[in-house]
């Protein structure tokens, strides 16, 4: 049986390093996971590119919210693609939609042109599109390498029916990569039910701050946030996830 590729969504250098040490095959590097992920800083990109033995894809998303972009935002995305491409990343992760809930073909062509020969993953903007079958064909025609999707559900486990349909409909023309809520407890079920050969997870855990002095009651963002607890990718969770996937495809 073909090996299952494990991609880890990493929002920091520590998370990318944990993904590497845990045995991930690839990272999707981003920032602001609480916003669903945004384009990471150039400094973070450079630091992670320097890590050996791991393929690196970078999220291109200039802001949170929907995926209907202005001309100015699209130019920002094109510029960011050129920047990360020059830094030697292996691929980019992106997507754009029209106000009517369709794939923005014109915008995507500009982004694809900027990406050149890099791998391009169309991200979960797909999960908000009006017609998934039509959108899949358009994404394939655009030349994207893979589609990251939860099957238009709140988690990949809940979207298994559509994920299975997409794998069958794609017929090997594009990689369908289930993502959202994937963990050690459900990864094998998702792979087995969908016949997908790549899977996306964050494998995050809570890590307590090493600060000795703590000013209680002050939040930097959303009220009530604990600034002394971080959610980061766990090397141990990545290793366990990789282990269950390897055990599955070795049977």
Secondary structure, DSSP 8 states (H G I E B T S, - for coil): ----EEEEEESSHHHHHHHHHHT-SEEEE-B-GGGT-B---HHHHHHHHTSSS-EEEEE--SSSS-S---HHHHHHHHHHHHHHHHTT-SEEEE--B-TTSSB-HHHHHHHHHHHTTSEEEE-GGGGG-S-HHHHHHHHHHHT-SEEEE-SSSSSTTTTHHHHHHHHHHHTTSSEEEEESS--TTTHHHHHHHH--SEEEE--EEEEE---SS--TT--SSSTT--TTEEEEE-HHHHHHHHHHHHHHHH-
